[in-house]
Amino acid sequence: MIRIAIVDDDAVVQEHVRKQIKKILGEDKEIQIDCFGDGESILQEMRSGIKFHILLADIEMQPMHGIELGKRVIRESPDTYLVYLTAYPTFATDSYKLEAYQYILKEDMQKRLPEIIKRLVFKLKEEENGYRIIDTSTEVERLYYKNIILMQKEKNRKYVQYVTANRTYRERITLDDVLRAAQGQQFVRVGRSLAVNLTHITKLKEDMIFLDNGDQIEISRNRMREVKEQISTFWRRN
């Protein structure tokens, strides 16, 4: 399920944007659209555990300004795509500083919104459909590639470990086979027995990769140039 939130203190605008998105996406049962009249309302929803994949927000709102809302959303849910809708082009600089995904003038909404929404929904569905089925001793579990921070072959064993933010999984398979199956899922091989997810890299310093779970990984000398090029290309595109 992909959840889209619309935040605007004008109920008429909320409904207009909601209808536009419904028109763009049609009757897609995998999409849910929720509307909020102020920033605090959506933040409360997020604190209750609700995950929003796309947030479309007005900037000039009361009592919480849209830029402030964006800062809080990104802090609490950094992978949420933030799209600003506003009538004031002067706010563009602030939204760019915040690294919002897009900034759309309301007068251009009919022209620009369809392309942006379709692109984001396609990207989210593509990400959501990438997974492995892991058969543990007690259960069968679906493990999404996007949640794997790093993959590592166990020394002298025919197992690969998948490290996520919450736990580590094991599968009897070669690292080569996993990487072939995960082609297009943003993994980069940094050593003979180790691959990391580009989306979880926070910093690159000399020969060290810093990951968002706190791990620091040394890049193999013979892969240094290729790895740095892949990271640089990924950061430029994203």
Salt bridges, closest charged atoms under 4 A:
ASP8 OD2 - LYS106 NZ 3.19
GLU15 OE2 - ARG18 NH2 2.69
GLU27 OE1 - LYS22 NZ 3.78
ASP28 OD2 - LYS125 NZ 2.54
GLU30 OE1 - LYS125 NZ 3.96
ASP34 OD2 - ARG3 NH2 2.78
GLU40 OE2 - ARG47 NH1 2.86
GLU40 OE1 - ARG72 NH1 3.99
ASP58 OD1 - LYS106 NZ 3.60
GLU60 OE1 - HIS65 NE2 3.58
GLU68 OE2 - ARG72 NE 2.99
ASP79 OD1 - LYS51 NZ 2.41
GLU115 OE2 - ARG119 NH2 2.70
GLU128 OE1 - LYS146 NZ 2.65
GLU139 OE2 - ARG167 NH1 3.96
GLU141 OE1 - ARG167 NH1 3.50
GLU154 OE1 - ARG157 NH1 3.98
GLU154 OE2 - ARG170 NE 2.61
GLU171 OE1 - ARG132 NE 2.84
ASP176 OD1 - ARG189 NH1 2.49
ASP177 OD1 - ARG180 NH2 2.32
ASP212 OD2 - HIS200 ND1 2.81
GLU229 OE2 - ARG225 NE 3.37
